[in-house]
């Protein structure tokens, strides 16, 4: 998209008020007009870029939400496994403590019988 620029008016102004001859004025205006169309950003350009960025942000937001959901699910699975392992460890420790207490009582009974 190009920016509105009245090249004829600019060339006349350079000729009439700037002291340029017809060829110089035309050449300068052509160079200026060409540079304007290549480097200036229009409102439409900005709106198009904004729309593109908004779409990309929405896509990234969706990806982030999916990643978050996946991470939460993984965390819940990890917590469940950890809780299961802790229950298993607690059971093993209870069994060992019970076995140690039975052994200690048996030892005390044996010592009492010997004395």
N, C-alpha and C positions, 0 to 999 in steps of 0.2 A: 504494500500500500504506500502511496506517495503523499507527501505533504503539499498542500496548495501553495504555489509560488508563482506569482505573475511575472514571468520572465520578460515579457514585452515591456511592462511598466518599469521593471528594474533596469533594463537596457536603456530605455529612454531617459530615465533619471540619471544614469551614469553619463550618458551623452550630453544631456541638457545642463545638468547641475555639476557633474563631476569633471567635465572637460575631456572625456574620452571620445575617441572617434567611434564611428558605427561598428567597425570590426572589433576594436578593443572591448567595447561595451558588450557586444554579443558574446565574445569569447569568455569574458569574465563571468557573465551571467550563466552561460552554459556550464562552466566549471563549478560554479557555486550550486546550481540546481542539481548537477550530478552528485556532488558531495552530499547535499541534503538528503537525497533519496537513498543514499547508501548508508548514512550514519545516523539519521534521526529516527527516533522511535515514535510511533503514533499511538494514540489512545487505543485504537483497534489492536495494535501489536501488544500493548500492555494487557488488554483484556484477554486476548488469546493466551498469552503467557500465564496470566493469573488463572484462567480456567484449567490450563494444563497442569499447573502446580497444585491447584486444589484437587484435581483428579488423582494426581500422584500421592498427595497427602492422604486422601481417603483410602487409596490402595494400601499405603503403608500402615495406616491406622488399622485397617482390617487384618493385615498380616500380623501386626503387633498383638491384636486381640486374640488371634489364633494361637500365636506363640505363647501368650500368657495362659490361655486355657490349657494348652499342652503341658506347660511347666507346672501348673497347678495340679493337673492329673498325675504327672510324674511324682510330684511332691507327696500327694496323698498316697500313692502306691508305696513310696519309700517309707512314709510314716507307718503304714500298715505292716510292712515287712519288719521294720524296726520294733514295733510293738509286739509282733509275734515272736521275734527272736528274744526280746526282753522277757516275755512270759515263759518261753522255753528255758531261758537261763535261770529264772526265778524257781521254776520247778526242779531243775537239776540241783540248784543250791539247797532247796528245801530237803530234797532226798538225801543229799550228802550230809547236811546238818543232822537230819534224823538218824542216819547211819552212825555218825560220830557220837550222838547222844546214846544210842543203843550200845555202842562199843564201850563208852565211858561207864554206863550203868553196869554192864557185864563185868568190866574190870573192877569196879567198886565192889560188886557182889563177890567176885572171886577173892579179892583182898580181904573182905570181911570173913569169909569162910576159912581163910588161911590163918587168920589171927585168933 
